[in-house]
Amino acid sequence: MPFDNAALLSLASAGGFNLWLYRTPDTRTTVLASGYFAPGAARILAGDLILLQASDSVALLPVRIGTAVGAGLVVDSTAAPFRVNRSAGQRFSVRQAASAVAMTVLLAPLAGGILATGTVQAQAAVAGPVAEVSFSIRSATGATVRGPQTATVAAGAASASFPAPTAGSGYRLRVEVPGNPAVADTSAPFNISAPFALLAENLGTLAVEQGGRLLL
């Protein structure tokens, strides 16, 4: 019978060399005939080896020029059953190129003597590809009491203004990059003072803000 391409199985392949298994009911003599493997020219290359399981023998056939094969080596003069167990593993890998991008934010020192009736002026120096930052004021317990307020970065700086929170201590100002809270800075604790009470004159005497007399 003619060459059966489906019966030609690859057993190993490396560096341009292929080891094939070919099973056929034809005899070894029929397979060795000129042009038998010609229909497999697209797969078989010179230098390959074909492990032939013919009807009358098992042999190793070297592929010469084109698809012509040599007489090879007869391994067995009978067609003993031949079994090959094959396993395969699929390899998968991903490469991703990355580069580090430096981003920093740094708060400027706060002005002292902030009153509850005043304002808190926040300023920050910004480095890296940052378009905007977010300012907020937090209490001693970490709760946000003012903000967050988004500010645009221009010439490496950003600023915001908040109404001062109620009088108290332990407040902190915080600035961070929206969506990237790891790029942030928090101020040292600061205090908010109650507004000063002014003395008033009442019928020739000094009075405190509530109207009572001031005793000297």
N, CA, C and O of each residue as an XYZ file, in Angstrom:
864
protein
N       0.849     -1.187      0.000
C       0.000      0.000      0.000
C       0.891      1.247      0.000
O       2.051      1.146      0.401
N       0.409      2.402     -0.425
C       1.259      3.600     -0.479
C       1.552      4.156      0.911
O       0.987      3.712      1.910
N       2.461      5.153      0.948
C       2.845      5.825      2.195
C       1.616      6.461      2.855
O       0.793      7.093      2.194
N       1.515      6.275      4.188
C       0.401      6.828      4.969
C       0.959      7.918      5.879
O       1.636      7.622      6.864
N       0.678      9.164      5.556
C       1.235     10.283      6.329
C       0.752     10.271      7.782
O       1.482     10.692      8.679
N      -0.467      9.794      8.020
C      -1.009      9.752      9.373
C      -0.294      8.742     10.256
O      -0.350      8.836     11.482
N       0.380      7.773      9.637
C       1.091      6.744     10.399
C       2.492      7.180     10.784
O       3.186      6.470     11.511
N       2.917      8.350     10.302
C       4.255      8.867     10.616
C       4.146      9.782     11.839
O       3.583     10.873     11.761
N       4.690      9.324     12.966
C       4.572     10.049     14.229
C       5.937     10.531     14.695
O       6.921      9.796     14.609
N       6.000     11.768     15.191
C       7.254     12.323     15.705
C       7.483     11.831     17.139
O       6.628     12.011     18.005
N       8.648     11.206     17.383
C       9.007     10.745     18.724
C       9.872     11.753     19.457
O       9.751     11.906     20.673
N      10.745     12.444     18.731
C      11.638     13.423     19.352
C      12.095     14.413     18.297
O      12.187     14.084     17.115
N      12.378     15.627     18.740
C      12.841     16.665     17.825
C      13.740     17.609     18.583
O      13.349     18.137     19.624
N      14.960     17.835     18.071
C      15.906     18.739     18.729
C      16.980     19.162     17.745
O      17.560     18.337     17.040
N      17.233     20.458     17.711
C      18.318     20.986     16.877
C      18.196     20.643     15.411
O      19.206     20.458     14.731
N      16.978     20.556     14.914
C      16.796     20.261     13.498
C      16.771     18.772     13.191
O      16.586     18.382     12.038
N      16.956     17.921     14.223
C      16.923     16.471     14.032
C      15.588     15.934     14.511
O      15.074     16.363     15.544
N      15.014     14.973     13.746
C      13.744     14.362     14.112
C      13.877     12.847     14.139
O      14.503     12.239     13.271
N      13.269     12.257     15.162
C      13.157     10.798     15.239
C      11.691     10.463     15.025
O      10.818     10.920     15.763
N      11.432      9.641     13.981
C      10.055      9.320     13.595
C       9.727      7.867     13.900
O      10.612      7.012     13.912
N       8.461      7.593     14.146
C       7.938      6.235     14.203
C       6.974      6.075     13.035
O       6.061      6.877     12.841
N       7.206      5.001     12.252
C       6.308      4.759     11.120
C       5.820      3.321     11.183
O       6.617      2.389     11.078
N       4.502      3.134     11.355
C       3.889      1.820     11.390
C       3.161      1.577     10.069
O       2.441      2.448      9.581
N       3.351      0.390      9.495
C       2.710      0.085      8.213
C       2.530     -1.421      8.056
O       3.348     -2.199      8.549
N       1.479     -1.831      7.380
C       1.331     -3.260      7.061
C       2.229     -3.689      5.902
O       2.293     -4.874      5.575
N       2.927     -2.729      5.273
C       3.860     -3.054      4.190
C       5.082     -3.771      4.738
O       5.374     -3.699      5.932
N       5.781     -4.451      3.870
C       7.027     -5.105      4.259
C       8.170     -4.091      4.236
O       8.043     -3.010      3.662
N       9.256     -4.445      4.852
C      10.430     -3.567      4.870
C      10.921     -3.310      3.464
O      11.335     -2.195      3.144
N      10.882     -4.338      2.612
C      11.349     -4.185      1.215
C      10.506     -3.148      0.484
O      11.031     -2.341     -0.283
N       9.200     -3.173      0.724
C       8.314     -2.206      0.064
C       8.644     -0.785      0.516
O       8.663      0.141     -0.294
N       8.905     -0.618      1.815
C       9.196      0.709      2.360
C      10.520      1.244      1.828
O      10.678      2.451      1.639
N      11.486      0.329      1.584
C      12.801      0.756      1.091
C      12.784      1.109     -0.394
O      13.785      1.598     -0.916
N      11.687      0.876     -1.073
C      11.619      1.179     -2.497
C      11.768      2.679     -2.737
O      11.350      3.495     -1.915
N      12.364      3.027     -3.867
C      12.608      4.429     -4.206
C      11.290      5.200     -4.309
O      10.345      4.760     -4.964
N      11.250      6.365     -3.643
C      10.093      7.243     -3.730
C       8.968      6.904     -2.773
O       7.922      7.553     -2.805
N       9.155      5.891     -1.909
C       8.059      5.497     -1.004
C       7.682      6.657     -0.063
O       6.502      6.931      0.157
N       8.710      7.336      0.489
C       8.444      8.422      1.443
C       8.286      9.794      0.774
O       8.186     10.809      1.464
N       8.263      9.829     -0.569
C       8.178     11.104     -1.272
C       6.962     11.937     -0.860
O       7.097     13.157     -0.774
N       5.786     11.361     -0.600
C       4.646     12.189     -0.167
C       4.861     12.868      1.188
O       4.138     13.803      1.533
N       5.841     12.407      1.950
C       6.111     13.031      3.249
C       7.262     14.021      3.211
O       7.833     14.339      4.254
N       7.611     14.512      2.038
C       8.768     15.408      1.893
C       8.630     16.689      2.695
O       9.635     17.290      3.074
N       7.415     17.113      2.957
C       7.227     18.359      3.712
C       7.590     18.183      5.178
O       7.789     19.175      5.879
N       7.682     16.946      5.658
C       7.970     16.698      7.078
C       9.327     16.037      7.278
O      10.039     16.370      8.226
N       9.691     15.126      6.422
C      10.919     14.356      6.597
C      12.101     15.125      6.012
O      12.037     15.615      4.884
N      13.186     15.225      6.793
C      14.384     15.941      6.355
C      15.579     15.003      6.327
O      15.630     14.011      7.054
N      16.530     15.334      5.479
C      17.765     14.556      5.423
C      18.451     14.589      6.784
O      18.559     15.647      7.403
N      18.914     13.430      7.251
C      19.547     13.336      8.563
C      18.611     12.815      9.634
O      19.066     12.453     10.720
N      17.301     12.765      9.356
C      16.345     12.206     10.315
C      16.502     10.692     10.389
O      17.104     10.070      9.514
N      15.946     10.113     11.455
C      15.894      8.656     11.609
C      14.435      8.227     11.682
O      13.617      8.878     12.333
N      14.120      7.133     11.012
C      12.770      6.591     11.042
C      12.804      5.221     11.703
O      13.490      4.314     11.231
N      12.073      5.074     12.784
C      11.917      3.780     13.428
C      10.741      3.094     12.743
O       9.586      3.471     12.946
N      11.040      2.100     11.941
C      10.040      1.450     11.098
C       9.500      0.196     11.780
O      10.269     -0.664     12.210
N       8.190      0.098     11.875
C       7.542     -1.134     12.304
C       6.753     -1.653     11.112
O       5.596     -1.289     10.903
N       7.403     -2.506     10.339
C       6.797     -3.070      9.141
C       6.126     -4.398      9.488
O       6.150     -4.845     10.635
N       5.527     -5.019      8.466
C       4.817     -6.278      8.705
C       5.762     -7.435      8.967
O       5.357     -8.447      9.541
N       7.030     -7.300      8.551
C       7.960     -8.413      8.697
C       9.190     -8.094      9.543
O      10.028     -8.970      9.756
N       9.317     -6.833     10.040
C      10.508     -6.498     10.825
C      10.359     -5.132     11.479
O       9.468     -4.342     11.168
N      11.289     -4.903     12.406
C      11.438     -3.582     13.010
C      12.835     -3.107     12.680
O      13.798     -3.839     12.909
N      12.979     -1.880     12.138
C      14.284     -1.415     11.677
C      14.421      0.086     11.901
O      13.433      0.811     12.019
N      15.682      0.534     11.955
C      16.016      1.954     12.016
C      16.506      2.373     10.647
O      17.491      1.831     10.145
N      15.826      3.338     10.035
C      16.174      3.771      8.680
C      16.686      5.203      8.705
O      15.985      6.092      9.188
N      17.909      5.455      8.190
C      18.403      6.825      8.092
C      17.847      7.483      6.834
O      17.757      6.850      5.781
N      17.473      8.765      6.950
C      16.994      9.514      5.793
C      18.201     10.146      5.109
O      18.962     10.882      5.736
N      18.368      9.864      3.855
C      19.495     10.403      3.104
C      19.055     11.661      2.358
O      18.306     12.460      2.920
N      19.481     11.863      1.144
C      19.119     13.049      0.370
C      17.627     13.014      0.065
O      17.098     11.997     -0.385
N      16.951     14.142      0.315
C      15.514     14.195      0.080
C      14.811     13.261      1.040
O      15.041     13.309      2.249
N      13.942     12.399      0.492
C      13.231     11.434      1.342
C      13.719     10.014      1.106
O      13.080      9.055      1.539
N      14.849      9.876      0.421
C      15.421      8.547      0.193
C      15.971      8.012      1.500
O      16.638      8.737      2.239
N      15.694      6.744      1.793
C      16.157      6.134      3.033
C      17.155      5.035      2.737
O      17.119      4.404      1.681
N      18.073      4.812      3.721
C      19.032      3.729      3.590
C      18.447      2.437      4.110
O      17.364      2.416      4.695
N      19.188      1.344      3.886
C      18.724      0.026      4.328
C      18.609     -0.038      5.836
O      17.798     -0.792      6.372
N      19.430      0.764      6.531
C      19.322      0.883      7.968
C      19.726     -0.361      8.729
O      20.444     -1.220      8.217
N      19.258     -0.443      9.949
C      19.595     -1.517     10.864
C      18.327     -2.245     11.255
O      17.378     -1.642     11.757
N      18.320     -3.561     11.018
C      17.172     -4.372     11.402
C      17.289     -4.685     12.889
O      18.241     -5.332     13.326
N      16.325     -4.225     13.646
C      16.323     -4.456     15.088
C      15.732     -5.822     15.415
O      16.200     -6.509     16.323
N      14.704     -6.209     14.672
C      14.053     -7.492     14.901
C      13.506     -7.967     13.570
O      12.979     -7.182     12.782
N      13.639     -9.271     13.331
C      13.170     -9.818     12.059
C      11.695    -10.167     12.073
O      11.157    -10.635     11.069
N      11.039     -9.946     13.193
C       9.589    -10.131     13.260
C       8.950     -8.807     13.664
O       9.613     -7.932     14.221
N       7.689     -8.671     13.387
C       6.991     -7.430     13.695
C       6.435     -7.500     15.110
O       5.223     -7.584     15.304
N       7.330     -7.466     16.104
C       6.878     -7.497     17.500
C       6.141     -6.203     17.819
O       6.467     -5.148     17.277
N       5.150     -6.285     18.698
C       4.427     -5.052     19.054
C       5.397     -4.016     19.607
O       6.307     -4.343     20.369
N       5.195     -2.797     19.225
C       6.083     -1.715     19.657
C       5.240     -0.660     20.366
O       4.244     -0.187     19.819
N       5.640     -0.290     21.588
C       4.866      0.665     22.376
C       5.763      1.825     22.771
O       6.889      1.621     23.225
N       5.272      3.022     22.602
C       5.987      4.229     23.011
C       5.062      5.069     23.884
O       3.975      5.460     23.458
N       5.498      5.337     25.090
C       4.745      6.220     25.978
C       5.339      7.613     25.895
O       6.539      7.804     26.088
N       4.492      8.574     25.608
C       4.969      9.941     25.468
C       4.231     10.841     26.452
O       3.053     10.633     26.746
N       4.927     11.821     26.942
C       4.304     12.831     27.798
C       4.828     14.193     27.376
O       5.923     14.314     26.829
N       4.051     15.181     27.632
C       4.439     16.533     27.223
C       4.034     17.519     28.302
O       3.027     17.334     28.986
N       4.811     18.545     28.444
C       4.505     19.618     29.373
C       4.532     20.944     28.640
O       5.445     21.214     27.859
N       3.543     21.756     28.891
C       3.465     23.056     28.226
C       4.142     24.111     29.083
O       3.847     24.242     30.271
N       5.034     24.848     28.488
C       5.757     25.894     29.189
C       5.156     27.248     28.832
O       4.870     27.547     27.672
N       4.979     28.048     29.868
C       4.368     29.364     29.666
C       5.121     30.380     30.507
O       5.359     30.150     31.692
N       5.489     31.475     29.919
C       6.196     32.512     30.660
C       5.758     33.885     30.166
O       5.338     34.049     29.021
N       5.865     34.858     31.050
C       5.497     36.237     30.724
C       6.624     37.153     31.170
O       7.131     37.030     32.284
N       7.002     38.044     30.319
C       8.001     39.047     30.663
C       7.376     40.426     30.574
O       6.670     40.751     29.620
N       7.649     41.218     31.577
C       7.123     42.581     31.577
C       8.248     43.537     31.938
O       8.891     43.398     32.978
N       8.472     44.494     31.076
C       9.494     45.500     31.332
C       8.907     46.611     32.206
O       7.784     47.061     31.978
N       9.660     47.037     33.187
C       9.190     48.090     34.086
C      10.350     48.979     34.491
O      11.506     48.557     34.475
N      10.039     50.186     34.846
C      11.050     51.121     35.327
C      10.496     51.879     36.521
O       9.294     52.130     36.606
N      11.379     52.242     37.438
C      10.961     52.928     38.659
C      10.642     54.404     38.364
O      11.339     55.058     37.588
N       9.583     54.907     38.993
C       9.198     56.306     38.876
C       9.173     56.904     40.278
O       8.410     56.451     41.132
N       9.998     57.912     40.519
C      10.095     58.529     41.846
C       9.020     59.599     42.006
O       8.868     60.472     41.151
N       8.270     59.523     43.116
C       7.260     60.525     43.451
C       7.353     60.813     44.941
O       7.377     59.888     45.753
N       7.404     62.079     45.303
C       7.445     62.458     46.713
C       6.580     63.692     46.944
O       6.422     64.533     46.058
N       6.018     63.785     48.160
C       5.312     64.984     48.602
C       5.833     65.333     49.989
O       6.055     64.448     50.815
N       6.029     66.623     50.242
C       6.597     67.068     51.513
C       5.874     68.322     51.978
O       5.845     69.330     51.273
N       5.288     68.253     53.174
C       4.557     69.392     53.720
C       5.504     70.482     54.197
O       6.570     70.201     54.745
N       5.101     71.732     53.981
C       5.840     72.863     54.539
C       5.415     73.050     55.992
O       4.302     72.674     56.359
N       6.289     73.628     56.832
C       5.920     73.849     58.240
C       4.691     74.756     58.343
O       4.506     75.675     57.545
N       3.861     74.473     59.346
C       2.674     75.287     59.578
C       3.019     76.533     60.395
O       3.938     76.525     61.214
N       2.265     77.594     60.151
C       2.436     78.800     60.958
C       1.913     78.537     62.371
O       0.962     77.776     62.550
N       2.521     79.154     63.356
C       2.095     78.968     64.733
C       0.943     79.887     65.111
O       0.601     80.808     64.369
N       0.345     79.628     66.276
C      -0.712     80.487     66.801
C      -1.983     80.462     65.986
O      -2.539     81.520     65.691
N      -2.466     79.278     65.609
C      -3.695     79.185     64.826
C      -4.892     79.249     65.769
O      -4.962     78.508     66.750
N      -5.819     80.130     65.466
C      -7.021     80.291     66.273
C      -8.197     79.536     65.671
O      -8.238     79.275     64.468
N      -9.155     79.190     66.531
C     -10.335     78.462     66.059
C     -11.147     79.286     65.077
O     -11.907     78.735     64.281
N     -10.990     80.618     65.129
C     -11.724     81.479     64.194
C     -10.915     81.792     62.936
O     -11.380     82.529     62.067
N      -9.706     81.234     62.837
C      -8.832     81.536     61.711
C      -8.849     80.450     60.646
O      -9.826     79.714     60.506
N      -7.756     80.359     59.899
C      -7.628     79.375     58.814
C      -6.320     78.611     58.961
O      -5.379     79.071     59.608
N      -6.284     77.447     58.350
C      -5.062     76.636     58.288
C      -4.578     76.648     56.848
O      -5.268     76.172     55.947
N      -3.390     77.195     56.638
C      -2.808     77.269     55.302
C      -1.873     76.071     55.104
O      -0.887     75.916     55.824
N      -2.194     75.238     54.129
C      -1.395     74.034     53.852
C      -0.623     74.219     52.561
O      -1.175     74.674     51.560
N       0.657     73.866     52.585
C       1.510     73.927     51.404
C       2.364     72.668     51.347
O       2.766     72.130     52.379
N       2.637     72.203     50.129
C       3.453     71.002     49.966
C       4.322     71.124     48.733
O       3.892     71.653     47.708
N       5.555     70.630     48.837
C       6.443     70.517     47.685
C       6.249     69.132     47.075
O       6.187     68.138     47.799
N       6.154     69.062     45.748
C       5.841     67.815     45.053
C       6.912     67.539     44.003
O       7.301     68.433     43.252
N       7.389     66.284     43.955
C       8.365     65.872     42.939
C       7.841     64.646     42.217
O       7.210     63.784     42.829
N       8.098     64.562     40.919
C       7.670     63.417     40.121
C       6.419     63.725     39.320
O       5.891     64.836     39.382
N       5.945     62.739     38.567
C       4.770     62.936     37.698
C       3.463     62.924     38.489
O       2.681     61.978     38.397
N       3.237     63.972     39.260
C       2.031     64.083     40.085
C       1.249     65.308     39.616
O       1.777     66.420     39.620
N      -0.002     65.110     39.213
C      -0.814     66.219     38.697
C      -1.588     66.917     39.798
O      -1.839     68.119     39.705
N      -1.972     66.191     40.842
C      -2.730     66.790     41.923
C      -2.512     66.019     43.211
O      -2.140     64.846     43.191
N      -2.749     66.693     44.340
C      -2.623     66.078     45.649
C      -3.874     66.385     46.462
O      -4.673     67.247     46.094
N      -4.033     65.672     47.568
C      -5.205     65.846     48.426
C      -4.750     66.209     49.834
O      -3.932     65.508     50.429
N      -5.297     67.328     50.373
C      -4.986     67.777     51.730
C      -6.150     67.442     52.655
O      -7.303     67.421     52.223
N      -5.853     67.180     53.922
C      -6.891     66.987     54.932
C      -6.315     67.283     56.305
O      -5.102     67.237     56.507
N      -7.203     67.588     57.250
C      -6.812     67.782     58.654
C      -7.452     66.668     59.466
O      -8.643     66.388     59.329
N      -6.645     66.033     60.316
C      -7.140     64.917     61.120
C      -6.989     65.233     62.601
O      -6.069     65.938     63.016
N      -7.912     64.694     63.383
C      -7.880     64.913     64.828
C      -6.847     64.005     65.477
O      -6.185     63.215     64.804
N      -6.718     64.129     66.802
C      -5.761     63.299     67.537
C      -6.103     61.823     67.435
O      -5.225     60.975     67.593
N      -7.365     61.502     67.174
C      -7.778     60.098     67.039
C      -7.651     59.577     65.612
O      -7.920     58.403     65.357
N      -7.242     60.441     64.675
C      -7.093     60.028     63.283
C      -8.295     60.284     62.416
O      -8.256     59.999     61.219
N      -9.373     60.815     62.981
C     -10.577     61.112     62.191
C     -10.360     62.365     61.350
O      -9.729     63.320     61.804
N     -10.879     62.363     60.134
C     -10.769     63.525     59.257
C     -11.790     64.573     59.672
O     -12.992     64.308     59.682
N     -11.306     65.768     60.016
C     -12.204     66.845     60.464
C     -12.316     67.956     59.426
O     -13.272     68.729     59.473
N     -11.389     68.063     58.506
C     -11.454     69.028     57.409
C     -10.931     68.320     56.141
O      -9.921     67.617     56.175
N     -11.648     68.530     55.025
C     -11.221     67.942     53.774
C     -11.846     66.556     53.572
O     -12.821     66.209     54.239
N     -11.290     65.777     52.663
C     -10.112     66.099     51.853
C     -10.393     67.157     50.786
O     -11.505     67.277     50.271
N      -9.344     67.918     50.474
C      -9.437     68.982     49.475
C      -8.344     68.743     48.434
O      -7.159     68.672     48.762
N      -8.763     68.621     47.178
C      -7.820     68.356     46.091
C      -7.221     69.656     45.576
O      -7.929     70.645     45.384
N      -5.912     69.646     45.354
C      -5.212     70.831     44.850
C      -4.347     70.439     43.661
O      -3.715     69.383     43.667
N      -4.318     71.285     42.653
C      -3.509     71.050     41.459
C      -2.046     71.388     41.729
O      -1.739     72.379     42.392
N      -1.155     70.559     41.213
C       0.284     70.795     41.369
C       0.759     71.702     40.236
O       0.506     71.429     39.063
N       1.438     72.764     40.592
C       1.993     73.693     39.605
C       3.397     74.073     40.043
O       3.611     74.492     41.180
N       4.355     73.924     39.129
C       5.757     74.265     39.405
C       6.282     73.545     40.649
O       7.052     74.110     41.426
N       5.859     72.301     40.825
C       6.360     71.498     41.933
C       5.793     71.851     43.285
O       6.403     71.525     44.304
N       4.632     72.515     43.333
C       4.044     72.893     44.621
C       2.530     72.856     44.530
O       1.955     72.972     43.448
N       1.891     72.692     45.684
C       0.435     72.717     45.781
C       0.056     73.312     47.124
O       0.824     73.220     48.081
N      -1.131     73.927     47.207
C      -1.552     74.550     48.454
C      -3.053     74.452     48.608
O      -3.781     74.252     47.636
N      -3.519     74.599     49.869
C      -4.947     74.571     50.177
C      -5.173     75.365     51.452
O      -4.254     75.563     52.247
N      -6.413     75.819     51.639
C      -6.767     76.591     52.827
C      -8.008     75.988     53.456
O      -8.989     75.709     52.767
N      -7.965     75.784     54.791
C      -9.089     75.209     55.521
C      -9.556     76.160     56.628
O      -8.735     76.856     57.225
N     -10.845     76.197     56.904
C     -11.289     76.856     58.146
C     -10.741     76.048     59.324
O     -10.808     74.819     59.321
N     -10.216     76.721     60.301
C      -9.632     76.024     61.441
C     -10.698     75.225     62.173
O     -11.824     75.698     62.330
N     -10.360     74.009     62.628
C     -11.309     73.235     63.435
C     -11.453     73.835     64.830
O     -10.822     74.844     65.148
N     -12.269     73.222     65.644
C     -12.495     73.720     67.001
C     -11.215     73.657     67.822
O     -10.299     72.896     67.510
N     -11.165     74.465     68.875
C      -9.968     74.502     69.710
C      -9.668     73.112     70.268
O     -10.564     72.392     70.708
N      -8.394     72.760     70.238
C      -7.988     71.449     70.727
C      -6.531     71.202     70.385
O      -5.863     72.064     69.815
N      -6.042     70.022     70.735
C      -4.639     69.670     70.495
C      -4.552     68.351     69.739
O      -5.529     67.609     69.637
N      -3.368     68.077     69.215
C      -3.129     66.803     68.532
C      -3.583     66.754     67.096
O      -3.602     65.676     66.502
N      -3.954     67.889     66.509
C      -4.341     67.892     65.097
C      -3.121     67.620     64.217
O      -1.992     67.960     64.573
N      -3.369     67.003     63.067
C      -2.300     66.758     62.095
C      -2.808     67.099     60.690
O      -3.965     66.849     60.351
N      -1.918     67.672     59.890
C      -2.217     67.958     58.486
C      -1.622     66.831     57.646
O      -0.499     66.390     57.893
N      -2.381     66.367     56.651
C      -1.901     65.271     55.803
C      -2.068     65.645     54.338
O      -3.044     66.286     53.950
N      -1.086     65.227     53.524
C      -1.163     65.385     52.080
C      -0.807     64.046     51.447
O       0.113     63.366     51.901
N      -1.532     63.668     50.404
C      -1.247     62.408     49.720
C      -1.639     62.516     48.252
O      -2.400     63.399     47.856
N      -1.099     61.592     47.451
C      -1.434     61.533     46.033
C      -2.702     60.690     45.878
O      -2.708     59.533     46.299
N      -3.777     61.228     45.290
C      -5.010     60.455     45.133
C      -4.751     59.147     44.382
O      -4.092     59.129     43.342
N      -5.281     58.067     44.929
C      -5.093     56.763     44.315
C      -3.776     56.102     44.663
O      -3.544     54.952     44.291
N      -2.907     56.812     45.375
C      -1.613     56.240     45.757
C      -1.266     56.723     47.165
O      -0.349     57.528     47.330
N      -1.983     56.243     48.179
C      -1.791     56.750     49.544
C      -0.419     56.470     50.127
O      -0.075     57.016     51.176
N       0.379     55.628     49.468
C       1.731     55.381     49.965
C       2.627     56.599     49.755
O       3.625     56.770     50.455
N       2.266     57.448     48.784
C       3.020     58.683     48.546
C       2.313     59.779     49.336
O       1.358     60.383     48.847
N       2.780     60.036     50.553
C       2.069     60.949     51.456
C       3.042     61.525     52.477
O       4.178     61.071     52.612
N       2.555     62.550     53.196
C       3.317     63.151     54.297
C       2.329     63.651     55.337
O       1.261     64.159     54.995
N       2.684     63.508     56.605
C       1.840     63.948     57.712
C       2.636     64.873     58.614
O       3.791     64.593     58.934
N       2.033     65.956     59.016
C       2.725     66.947     59.841
C       2.847     66.466     61.283
O       2.225     65.487     61.695
N       3.671     67.190     62.027
C       3.732     66.976     63.472
C       2.433     67.491     64.102
O       1.762     68.325     63.493
N       2.058     67.029     65.289
C       0.825     67.508     65.931
C       0.873     69.027     66.172
O       1.921     69.589     66.492
N      -0.274     69.663     66.012
C      -0.345     71.101     66.295
C      -1.649     71.388     67.035
O      -2.572     70.573     67.032
N      -1.710     72.558     67.666
C      -2.855     72.952     68.484
C      -3.674     74.045     67.802
O      -3.147     74.845     67.028
N      -4.946     74.062     68.097
C      -5.838     75.143     67.688
C      -6.290     75.845     68.976
O      -6.867     75.219     69.865
N      -6.020     77.154     69.062
C      -6.333     77.914     70.281
C      -7.704     78.564     70.190
O      -8.190     78.894     69.108
N      -8.315     78.741     71.361
C      -9.580     79.474     71.418
C      -9.310     80.945     71.144
O      -8.218     81.429     71.442
N     -10.275     81.670     70.583
C     -10.062     83.097     70.304
C      -9.876     83.881     71.607
O     -10.420     83.519     72.650
N      -9.098     84.955     71.521
C      -8.836     85.772     72.700
C     -10.095     86.538     73.120
O     -10.852     87.001     72.268
N     -10.322     86.675     74.455
C     -11.439     87.481     74.972
C     -10.938     88.886     75.256
O      -9.937     89.061     75.951
N     -11.623     89.884     74.726
C     -11.196     91.271     74.892
C     -11.854     91.895     76.127
O     -12.997     91.581     76.460
N     -11.119     92.776     76.796
C     -11.675     93.512     77.924
C     -12.456     94.723     77.415
O     -12.087     95.332     76.410
N     -13.513     95.058     78.101
C     -14.343     96.212     77.698
C     -14.503     97.167     78.878
O     -14.377     96.760     80.033
N     -14.785     98.452     78.580
C     -14.975     99.464     79.628
C     -16.458     99.648     79.881
O     -17.235     99.846     78.947
N     -16.855     99.582     81.170
C     -18.271     99.707     81.519
C     -18.407    100.724     82.655
O     -18.116    100.423     83.812
N     -18.853    101.927     82.305
C     -19.038    102.997     83.290
C     -17.768    103.272     84.080
O     -17.789    103.400     85.304
N     -16.676    103.358     83.359
C     -15.416    103.722     83.967
C     -14.645    102.564     84.570
O     -13.561    102.763     85.119
N     -15.191    101.348     84.478
C     -14.474    100.172     84.993
C     -14.242     99.186     83.851
O     -14.966     99.181     82.855
N     -13.220     98.353     84.016
C     -12.942     97.318     83.005
C     -13.798     96.096     83.299
O     -13.899     95.664     84.447
N     -14.415     95.539     82.255
C     -15.264     94.370     82.418
C     -14.769     93.244     81.517
O     -14.224     93.499     80.443
N     -14.951     92.039     81.936
C     -14.599     90.897     81.078
C     -15.672     90.754     80.010
O     -16.673     91.471     80.024
N     -15.461     89.835     79.092
C     -16.358     89.735     77.935
C     -17.780     89.428     78.338
O     -18.718     89.863     77.669
N     -17.968     88.664     79.452
C     -19.308     88.324     79.862
C     -20.007     89.467     80.612
O     -21.182     89.340     80.955
N     -19.299     90.592     80.876
C     -19.922     91.733     81.517
C     -19.585     91.912     82.987
O     -19.884     92.954     83.571
N     -18.947     90.875     83.610
C     -18.585     91.030     85.014
C     -17.405     91.971     85.198
O     -16.613     92.171     84.277
N     -17.288     92.555     86.399
C     -16.185     93.483     86.646
C     -14.866     92.736     86.774
O     -14.803     91.598     87.239
N     -13.831     93.415     86.348
C     -12.474     92.883     86.470
C     -11.877     93.461     87.724
O     -11.689     94.675     87.811
N     -11.570     92.625     88.705
C     -10.974     93.056     89.979
C      -9.467     93.030     89.875
O      -8.879     92.065     89.386
N      -8.852     94.095     90.337
C      -7.390     94.189     90.322
C      -6.849     94.008     91.734
O      -5.637     94.053     91.941
